[in-house]
Amino acid sequence: MNKLIKKYTIGDLKKGDVFKITGFDESCGNFKQRLIDLGIHKGQMGQVLNKSFFGPIEIEIDGRKIAIGRGMSKKIFVKKFECPIL
């Protein structure tokens, strides 16, 4: 039985969602270097801190708060985790 697995990007997530980075859109060479400069790598865990209707998306990775543009957020593929609210 084949199960459809939804691919998420950071742009698809909501405030408070926890994620693990699974890959990047590699169509632009400068994009990957920009992520490395920001300290964003495949396999890292993070959380969406703030996502308003307009403007950048604020995420936290390894205790660092990073604001990324919406275009960039659509190029970072993630696995979304369902975490209970404490």
C-alpha positions as CSV (number, residue, x, y, z in Angstrom):
1,M,0.0,0.0,0.0
2,N,1.5,3.3,-1.0
3,K,1.0,6.2,1.3
4,L,1.2,9.8,0.0
5,I,3.7,11.7,2.0
6,K,3.2,15.5,2.0
7,K,6.3,17.5,1.5
8,Y,6.3,20.6,3.6
9,T,8.3,23.7,3.4
10,I,8.9,26.2,6.2
11,G,6.5,28.5,4.4
12,D,3.7,25.9,4.9
13,L,4.1,25.7,8.7
14,K,2.2,27.6,11.3
15,K,3.5,29.5,14.4
16,G,4.6,27.0,17.0
17,D,5.2,24.1,14.6
18,V,8.3,22.0,15.2
19,F,10.3,20.8,12.2
20,K,13.4,19.0,10.9
21,I,15.1,20.2,7.8
22,T,15.2,17.4,5.1
23,G,16.5,19.3,2.1
24,F,16.7,22.4,0.0
25,D,15.7,23.6,-3.5
26,E,19.0,23.3,-5.2
27,S,18.0,25.3,-8.4
28,C,19.9,28.3,-7.3
29,G,23.6,28.0,-6.3
30,N,23.7,31.2,-4.2
31,F,20.7,30.0,-2.1
32,K,22.6,27.1,-0.6
33,Q,25.6,29.3,0.3
34,R,23.2,31.9,1.9
35,L,21.8,29.1,4.1
36,I,25.3,28.0,5.1
37,D,26.0,31.6,6.0
38,L,22.9,31.7,8.2
39,G,23.9,28.4,9.9
40,I,21.0,26.4,8.4
41,H,21.9,22.8,7.5
42,K,20.1,19.6,6.6
43,G,19.1,17.5,9.7
44,Q,18.7,20.5,12.1
45,M,15.6,20.7,14.2
46,G,13.7,24.0,14.6
47,Q,10.5,25.8,15.5
48,V,8.4,28.5,13.8
49,L,8.4,31.4,16.3
50,N,6.4,34.0,14.4
51,K,4.6,34.0,11.1
52,S,2.4,37.0,10.4
53,F,0.4,37.6,7.2
54,F,3.1,39.8,5.7
55,G,6.9,40.0,6.3
56,P,9.5,37.5,7.2
57,I,9.1,34.2,9.1
58,E,11.0,34.0,12.3
59,I,12.4,30.6,13.2
60,E,14.6,29.2,15.9
61,I,17.3,26.7,15.2
62,D,19.9,25.6,17.7
63,G,18.8,28.4,20.1
64,R,19.3,31.1,17.4
65,K,16.5,33.2,16.1
66,I,16.6,33.7,12.4
67,A,14.3,35.8,10.2
68,I,13.9,34.4,6.6
69,G,12.0,35.8,3.7
70,R,8.9,34.0,2.4
71,G,10.6,33.2,-0.9
72,M,13.4,31.5,1.0
73,S,11.0,29.7,3.3
74,K,9.4,28.0,0.3
75,K,12.8,26.5,-0.7
76,I,13.6,24.8,2.6
77,F,12.0,21.3,2.8
78,V,11.1,20.0,6.2
79,K,9.4,17.2,8.1
80,K,6.7,18.5,10.4
81,F,6.4,17.0,13.9
82,E,3.2,16.9,15.9
83,C,4.0,17.9,19.4
84,P,1.6,18.1,22.3
85,I,1.1,21.5,23.9
86,L,2.6,21.5,27.4
